Amino acid sequence: MKTVDGVSPSVTATDIWISLVVFVLIYLVLGAADVYLMIRYGRKQLGGDSDERPEGGGAAGPPDDGSVEGHGSGSGRTERVPALIY
């Protein structure tokens, strides 16, 4: 098939511009929603700080949510940070 045969006489340049503008606007809205959600959930703190120890005075096991305990700022308190597990 030749390129000249692929041209549709019923589609005008205006139709192409309208399609392009709508396409760009949809992706701008989706991008803005993505940035908003990433910032919103990125600023959210992790789940509740539970310093509970099991009965018997033993050390608590690793958290079940995939996070690890990081070093605190010297106050003797540790803060939980997310961990990437492969």
Buried (B, 14 or more C-beta within 10 A) or exposed (E): EEEEEEEEEEEEEEEEEEEEEEEEEEEEEEEEEEEEEEEEEEEEEEEEEEEEEEEEEEEEEEBEEEBEEEEEEEEEEBBBEEEEEE
